[in-house]
Amino acid sequence: ELLACGLGGVYTFGPTFRAEKSHTRRHLAEFWMLEPESFQLGDQDSLTKFIENCLKHALRSCLSKCEEDIQFVSNYLSSDERSREQAHHLRSAVDQQYLRLSYSEAIDILGKSRNTFEFEPKWGCDLQSEHEKYLVDYCGNMPVFVTDFPIDLKPF
């Protein structure tokens, strides 16, 4: 945050741990997170556009410089049809605008689903992995920003 004040747009990209309350095996799992710090991004829409552009830039770079590796993983290490489609999803994620849903909209979509979830989606409860996967499928297998979570669900 201090660098952002002096230098403008700054970001970190590195390993972190999931720390929020969660009922999934990923609760304390390590994952990589892009964390932009910019005081020039005055609102949520500007922030999500910035993050979307960063992800698309990274995907374009991977697709242009690592195409052989991506094809290898898709062809030889994928055990099911959905996994084999991942290379296609990477390419489409570069071309599409990512969807934005409010937490309330996400809960509404999940509530109207005919799926049987292990954890019932209800307002005021955190989204589980099964809910996140359903939303991605529902939105056409593209990245989705879920925003405006209730304050009680925020870890800090």
N, C-alpha and C positions, 0 to 999 in steps of 0.2 A: 504494500500500500504506500509506503514511503517513496519507493522508486516511481510509482505511478504519479505521485505529486510532482516530482522533479523532472521526469522524463516523458510523461504522457502515457501512451498505451503500453502496458507491460503485462506479460502473462507468464504463468508457470505451467508446465506440463510434466507430470511425473507420477510416480506411484504414491498411492495413499490407501487408507483403509476405510471401509464403510463403517460408520460409527453410530448411525441412527438406530433406533429400536426397530428390530426386524425379526420376523419369524421365518427367515430363510437361511439356508446353509451359507449364504454369502454375507451374513451379518458382519463378520470380521474378515472377510476376504479382501485381499489386495486388488486394486484396480487402478487404471491410469485415468487421471482427471485433468482436463483443461480448465484453468482458472484465470480468466482475464481480470486485470485490475486497470480500470481506466475511469478517470473522472470526466472524460469527455462523453461517455455513454450515459446520457442523462436519464434514460428510462428503460424499462424492461424490454420493449420492442427493439431498441437499439442494441441492447446487450445480446438478445437472442439472435439478431441478424449478424452481429460480430462473431458469435460462437459458431453459427451456421457457416459463415464464410471461412473461418479457421478450419473447421472440419472438412469442408469441401476442398480447400487448398491441400490439406494433408492427404485426402483420398486421391485427388488428381495426381499428386506426387507419387503415391504408392502405385497407382494404376499405370503411370507412365514409366516408372523406374523398376518396378517389381512384378511386372505382368507375368513373367515366367513362374515366379514363386506362387503367385495367386492361383495361376492355372494348375500348378502341381498340387496345391492344397485342395483345390476344388475337385480335381480328378481322382486323386489317389488316397487322400486321407479322410474324405467325407464318406460317411456310412449311409446316409439317407438322402433322398431327393431334395429335401429342404436345405441341407448343408451344401449340396452341389450348386444350389442357386445363389449362394452367397456372393460369388464374383459378379453375377448380374445385379444383385442388390447394391454392391459397392458402386457400380457404374451408375445405376439409377439414382443413388443418393447424391451424386454430383450434379445431376440435371434437374432434380425436383426441388421445389421450395418446401422446407420442412413445415409440418403442421404444428400449430400452437393450440393447446387446449388448456382451459382453466381446470383446476382441481375439481370444481363442481361439475364441469362438462364431462370430465373423465369418469367421475363416479356415476353420473347419469348414464353414460354409454355402458359402463360395466353393469349397472343395475338392470338395464334393458336387455342384456345379453341372455341368450338361452344356455350359455355355458354353466356348468356346475363348478364353482370355485371351491377350493379347500377352505379359503378364508373369504367370508362374505364381504363384498365391497360395500361399505357404508360410509356416509359422510362423517368425518372426524377421525377415521381410522387411516393408518398409513397404507399406501399402495404396496402390494406384495409383488414378488417376481412374476407370479402367474397373471396378475393384473397388467403389469407393464408389457408382458409378451402379448396379451390379448389386445391391448391398445395399439401396439405396433402392427399386428395382423389386421385389425379393424381399419387402420388408417392406410392400408396398402403396402405393408412391409417397408415403411419409410421412417426415418427418425421423427420423433415427436417430442416437443417441449411441453411438459405439464407444469403450469405456473399457478401462482396464487394459492399455495397450500395454506391450510389453517395454521395460525401461529403456534398452536399447541403441539403441532407435529414437527416443528423446526427444532433441530438438536441444540442450537445455542441461541 
